[in-house]
Amino acid sequence: MKRTALITGASSGIGYELAKVIAQDGHDLVLVARTKKKLDDLAKELKKEFKVTVTVLPKDLSLPNAAQEVYDELQKASIQIDMLINNAGLGAHGKFTETEVAQDAQMMQVNMVALTELTKLFTPDMIARKWGKIMNVASIASFMSSPSMAVYAATKAYVLSFSEAINEELKGTGVSVTAVCPGVTQTNFFETAHVSQENINRFGNMLVQSAEEVAKSGYQALKANKAVHITGLVNNLSVNSIQWVPRQIRTPMLGFMFSFFGENK
């Protein structure tokens, strides 16, 4: 059966690849991101290749009313959302006392507030239809404090906790929530978060997944109604092993590791 999926952060990276994977599966799309030109180009590509309907909604989710505007515009257009993909996210590298307050606030707005508002707005409609799927893109950072990326990791811990809790609440309604937790992924995240691609590469290619790999893996988890999905074998091993390390050792160890991710001066 053909469904309609709304994807935030669809203009690049994981969101871009999710759009292609879901369109390939025969579903229509609503694409949300800040840059209209990129969304229009992607929509044209998907329509031509997969013969699906694609609606473009240029929105900046760091603005307080953006989530409500997305919902209201789709209601006005009578577009039903069956799958909500909360993929949009921001990151920043640096010591907490040295990063800008506005940057942290913007990150929290996109990573937590907009994600929560969109979920709050679209879930009741899904419950009424007794069918719906929600993907919230978290991170393996959800499982660990991350010095030098303190606010980012905290926002992703929220996404994981929030997703698991409401997935449990929604049991029996026909609606499921999947928290997808990628590790280091080849996207433009590094550039926008001021993380050195060169330094990431030093950790080895086996630690880095492509956005396409993450999208395909995450979408399969969504279809399987999996509550939490960590992408990639190495990421699974990392998350499961780090839980056995005492916190007093774990946090300094992670702080040492993340300190190398910054841009070279």
N, C-alpha and C positions, 0 to 999 in steps of 0.2 A: 504494500500500500504506500502511495506517495505521501510524504509528510513535508512539513516546512521547518527548517532549522534556522534559528537566529544565531549568528556568530559575531561576537565582539572582538575587536583587534584583528579584523579579517584581512587587513591590507598587506600583511607581511608575516613571515615566520610561521609559527605553529597554526595560527588562525588561517593564514593563506592556504596551507596544506590541508587543514581540516575542511575548508570550503571545497577543495578539489575532491577529497575523499568522499564527502557526503553527497556532492553532486554526482559523482561516479556511481553512487549507490541509488541514484534516481530521485533524490529529494530536492525540492525547491529550497531557495535560500533567501535570507535577509542578512545583508552584510553591513556591519557597523564598524566605523573607524573614523579618524579625524580627516583623512585625506581623500577627498572626493575623486580626484583623478585616478588614484590607485584602485579605488573601489570600482570605478567605472570600467577600468581596463580589465580587472578580474572578472567582473560581471559579463563583459563582452566575451571573454575567453570561455567562461563556463557555459554560457548560453550556446555558443557555437559548438563546443565539443560534446556537451552532455544533454543538450536540448531541455534544459530545466528553466524554470522561471526564477529570476534573480532580482531582488529589490535592494536598492542601495540607500542607506541612511547615514549620511555623514554627521557624526556626533562626537563631541569631545567629552568623554565620560569623566574627566576631571572636574567638570562643571556641575554644580549641585543639582540642577534640575534635569540633567541629560537623560537619566534612566526613565523618568516619568514622561519626558518628551518622546522617547522611543516607543514606549507602550501606547501613549495616546495617538501617535501617528499611525501605528499599525492597527489600532482599534478603528480609527477613522477610515482606513483603507480596507477594513474587513479582512485583514490577513491574520490567520490563525497560526500561532506558534506552538509546534508540537515538541520541538527539541530546542532547549536553551543552552548555548555554549558560551559560558562566561570565560573567555580566553584573554581578554585585554588585561595587561598588567604592566607596571613600571617597576624599575629597580634602580638602586643607587649604591655605589661603592664608596666607602670612606668612613672615618670615625664619626660617631654620632654627634660629637661636639663641633665637628668641622663642616658638616653638611648644612644646607640651607633649610630653615623651618618650612618655607614654602614648598620646597622639593619633597620633604617628608609628608606634608599635608596632601600634596597632589598624589603621592604614591598611595597613601591610605585611602583617599577618595576613590581612586580607580580600583585598587586591589581588593578593598573590603566594602566600602559604602555602596558604590555603584553595583557591584556584584550582588550584594545583599538586596538592594532595592529592586533590581531586575528579577531576582528570584522571587521576592515577595509579590511583585506585580503579576508575573506570568503563572506562578504555581496554582493559584485558585482556579484559573481557567482550565488548566490541565486536569485538576482534580474533578472538576465538573464533567469533563469528557471521559474521565476514568483512564486516561493515557497521557503519558508525558515522560520525557527524559531530560535531565539537567546534568551538564558537565561543568564542573568548576575546576579550572586549571590551577593547581597548587604548585608544589615543588618538593624535592627531597629536603629542601631547607625547612619545610614544615615540621620536620621531625627533630630539628636541632637548632640551638641558638647559634648565631653566625656573627661573631665580632667582625667589624668592618662592613657588614651588611645587616645591621641590627634591626632596622625598621622593616626592611624587605622581608627578612626571615619571619619576623613577628606577624606581618600581614598574611604570609602564607600559612603560618600556624593557625591563624584565625580561619582561613579558607578551609583547611582540613577539618578542624574541629566543627565548624559550622556545617559543613557538608555531611559529615558522619551523623551529626545529631538530627538534621532534618530528614536525612534518608531513613533513619529509624522511625521518626514521627510519621512519615508518609507511607509506611508499609500497609498494604491492603488497599491503597487508593488507586493503584495503577501507575503511580508516578515514582520514579527512582532518581537518585542523585549519585553521581560518580565524581569523586575527587581524583583527578589525574595528576600524578606527581612526577614530572620529568626531572632529570638532572641537568647537567651542562648540555645545552642544545645549540646547534649552529643557527643562530638568528642574529638580528641587529640589536638584540638585548644588550650585548657586550658594549656596543658603542654608546647607546643611550644611558647605560648605567656607569659609564666611565671605567669599564673593565678591559684590561689589555687582552686582546685576542692572542697575541704572541705568548703571553704568560699562561693563558688557558691551554694553549697547544703544548706547552712543556709538560703538562700532566698526562699527555699521551692521547692518541686518537681513540683508544678504546673507551675513554671516559666521556667522549663527546658523541651525542646522537644527532642525526639530521632531524630537521623539523618534520620531514616526511615520515620518518620512522616513528616519531612521537605521535603524530597525528593518526597514523594508521593503528598504532597500538592503543591509543586512547579511545578511538572510535569503536574498536572491537570491545573494549571494556565497557563502554557506554551501552552498546547493544546487548551485552551480557548482564546488565544491571549490577555490575560490580561496584561495591561501595567505595573502595580505595584501590587505585591502580598505580603502582610504581613502574615506570617504563624502563626497560632494559635490565639485563642480568646484573651488570656491574652496579647499577643504582640500587637494585634490590639487596645485593650483598652489602653495599655500603650502609644502607639504612638499618638493615637487620643486625649488622655487626656493631654499629656505633651505639646501639641501645645497651650493649653490655659494658661499655666503657663508663666508669664513674664520672659524674658531672664535673667534679673538681679537676679531672684530667681532660675530659672531653672538650670543655669550652676553651681552655687555653690552646689545646691542640688545633681546634678549628680556627681560632683566632690567628694562629701562626700561619695556617694554610691560606686563609682568605686574605691575609695581608699581602700576599704575593699576586693577588688578582688585579691590583690597581694598575692604572696606566703608568707606563715608564716616563719618567721626567727627564 
